[in-house]
């Protein structure tokens, strides 16, 4: 029998609520920026300048326009929900540590311009979820990895300078950060599910005794009854 009843994957309200409120907050920030001319883009990452370091924290919350945020909203919502459901024990560590790592890498390698938007976080989550699934060897997480690649595999092209106004450096930084964290947390990832008969303390029952070590059907021979009535 499978140990599915002990699965670490359980749905809770926060799996849906946190991604929803996060995306909603980003839209509020964009609305406030446009409504009151706050020029939040000045709080983005500006590489190799002390002032630009503040963008490591604030840049994921800032977007240039409606089209920019609309493009990021759905994948961010899906990836956050996936992370919170399948990796709930380390989800928040992955988010804040990954944001710091990708922001620092962007600050070090990017062009001299303000780099803003949540796309780097999306690349972080896609990368982490994919590589964590592979490293865990858990068939459910591997399946999730394959689904992520099917949905967002084309994102790999945007880690290269194919569009002038796009922060490919932020995308690449997020992808690298995801790999780093997948390796860092590989020892605490959900382990492959085991059947009861694979466990060390498993006790064989009468049905198991009908098979040999290779799984071949080998019932015990019936001894002749030598009793006399």
C-alpha positions in Angstrom: 0.0 0.0 0.0 1.1 3.6 -0.6 1.8 6.1 2.1 -0.4 8.7 0.3 -2.2 9.5 3.5 1.0 11.0 4.9 1.5 13.2 1.9 3.1 16.7 2.6 1.0 18.3 -0.1 -2.1 19.7 1.5 -4.2 22.6 0.3 -4.8 25.5 2.7 -6.4 28.9 2.2 -3.0 30.7 2.2 -2.1 28.8 -1.0 -4.7 30.8 -2.8 -4.8 34.0 -0.6 -1.1 34.9 -0.6 -0.7 34.9 -4.4 -4.0 36.7 -4.9 -3.2 39.5 -2.4 0.4 39.8 -3.7 -0.8 40.4 -7.3 -3.5 42.8 -6.0 -0.9 44.7 -4.0 1.2 45.1 -7.2 -1.8 46.6 -9.0 -2.4 49.0 -6.1 1.2 50.1 -6.3 0.9 50.7 -10.0 -2.3 52.6 -9.6 -0.8 54.9 -6.9 2.3 55.5 -9.0 0.3 56.6 -12.0 -2.4 58.5 -10.0 0.0 60.6 -7.9 3.1 60.7 -10.2 5.3 59.1 -7.5 7.9 57.9 -10.0 8.5 54.6 -8.2 10.8 53.5 -11.0 13.5 55.6 -9.3 13.5 52.9 -6.6 14.4 50.2 -9.0 17.8 48.4 -9.3 20.4 50.7 -10.8 23.6 48.6 -11.2 26.8 49.4 -9.4 25.6 52.4 -7.5 24.9 52.7 -3.8 21.5 54.2 -4.4 20.6 51.3 -6.8 20.9 48.8 -3.9 17.6 49.8 -2.5 16.0 48.4 -5.7 17.0 44.9 -4.5 14.0 45.1 -2.1 11.6 47.4 -4.0 12.1 46.6 -7.7 9.8 43.5 -7.8 6.9 45.7 -6.7 7.4 48.3 -9.4 6.1 48.1 -13.0 6.4 50.5 -15.8 2.8 50.4 -17.1 -0.4 48.3 -17.2 0.9 46.0 -20.0 4.1 45.3 -18.0 2.2 44.2 -14.9 -0.5 42.4 -16.8 2.1 40.3 -18.5 3.6 39.3 -15.1 0.4 38.9 -13.0 -0.8 35.4 -14.1 2.5 33.6 -14.1 3.4 35.2 -10.8 0.1 34.0 -9.3 0.5 30.5 -10.7 4.1 30.1 -9.6 3.5 31.5 -6.1 0.5 29.1 -5.7 2.6 26.2 -6.9 5.5 27.0 -4.5 3.2 27.4 -1.5 1.4 24.1 -2.2 4.3 21.8 -3.0 7.1 23.5 -1.0 5.2 25.1 1.9 7.9 24.4 4.5 10.5 26.5 2.7 8.3 28.7 0.5 8.9 32.0 2.3 12.7 31.4 2.6 12.8 30.8 -1.1 10.9 34.0 -1.8 13.0 36.4 0.3 16.3 34.8 -0.1 15.8 34.4 -3.9 14.7 38.0 -4.2 17.9 39.2 -2.5 20.1 36.9 -4.6 18.6 37.8 -7.9 18.6 41.5 -7.0 22.3 41.4 -6.0 23.3 39.6 -9.2 21.2 42.0 -11.3 22.9 44.9 -9.5 26.3 43.4 -10.3 25.9 42.5 -14.0 23.1 44.6 -15.5 23.2 47.6 -17.8 23.2 51.1 -16.3 19.4 51.6 -16.2 16.6 51.2 -13.7 15.6 47.5 -13.6 12.0 47.0 -12.3 9.3 44.4 -12.3 8.4 41.0 -10.9 9.6 39.0 -13.9 12.9 38.2 -12.1 10.9 36.6 -9.3 8.9 34.6 -11.8 12.2 33.3 -13.3 13.3 32.5 -9.7 10.2 30.5 -9.0 10.2 28.6 -12.4 13.8 27.7 -11.9 13.5 26.6 -8.3 10.4 24.5 -8.9 11.9 22.8 -11.9 15.2 21.9 -10.4 13.8 21.0 -7.0 11.5 18.6 -8.7 14.4 16.9 -10.5 16.6 16.8 -7.4 13.8 15.5 -5.1 13.2 12.4 -7.2 9.6 12.6 -6.0 7.4 11.6 -8.9 4.7 14.2 -8.1 7.3 17.0 -8.0 8.9 15.7 -11.2 5.5 15.9 -12.8 5.1 19.5 -11.6 8.5 20.3 -13.1 7.5 18.9 -16.5 4.3 20.9 -16.4 6.2 24.1 -15.5 8.6 23.5 -18.5 5.6 22.8 -20.8 3.9 26.1 -19.7 6.9 28.4 -19.4 9.8 26.7 -21.2 9.8 29.5 -23.8 10.9 31.9 -21.1 14.5 30.7 -21.5 14.8 32.9 -24.6 14.2 36.0 -22.6 17.4 35.4 -20.5 19.2 36.7 -23.6 19.4 40.2 -25.0 16.7 39.9 -27.7 14.7 43.0 -26.7 16.3 46.4 -25.9 13.8 47.6 -23.3 13.7 44.2 -21.4 15.8 43.4 -18.4 17.1 40.1 -19.6 19.8 40.4 -16.8 17.0 40.3 -14.2 15.6 37.2 -15.8 19.0 35.5 -15.9 19.6 36.5 -12.3 16.3 35.0 -11.2 17.0 31.8 -13.0 20.5 31.5 -11.4 19.0 32.3 -8.0 16.4 29.5 -8.4 19.2 27.0 -9.1 21.2 28.1 -6.1 18.2 27.6 -3.8 17.2 24.3 -5.3 20.6 23.0 -4.5 20.7 24.6 -1.1 17.4 23.1 0.0 17.7 19.7 -1.7 18.1 17.9 1.6 14.8 19.2 3.0 12.7 18.7 -0.2 9.8 16.2 0.0 11.3 12.7 -0.4 10.2 10.1 -2.8 7.1 8.3 -1.6 7.7 4.7 -0.5 5.4 1.7 -0.5 5.0 -0.1 2.8 7.0 -3.1 1.5 9.9 -0.8 0.7 10.3 0.2 4.4 13.0 -1.3 6.6 10.6 -2.2 9.4 8.1 -3.9 7.1 6.7 -7.2 8.3 5.8 -9.7 5.7 2.3 -11.2 5.8 1.0 -14.5 4.5 0.4 -13.1 1.0 4.0 -11.9 0.7 5.2 -15.4 1.5 3.7 -16.6 -1.7 6.4 -14.8 -3.7 10.2 -15.3 -3.8 12.8 -12.5 -3.6 12.5 -11.8 -7.3 8.7 -11.4 -7.2 7.9 -14.8 -8.8 4.9 -16.7 -7.5 6.2 -19.5 -5.4 3.6 -20.9 -2.9 4.9 -23.2 -0.2 4.6 -26.9 -1.0 1.9 -28.8 0.7 3.3 -31.5 2.9 1.6 -34.9 2.9 -0.7 -35.5 5.8 0.8 -38.5 7.7 -1.6 -38.5 10.6 -3.8 -41.5 11.3 -7.3 -41.2 12.5 
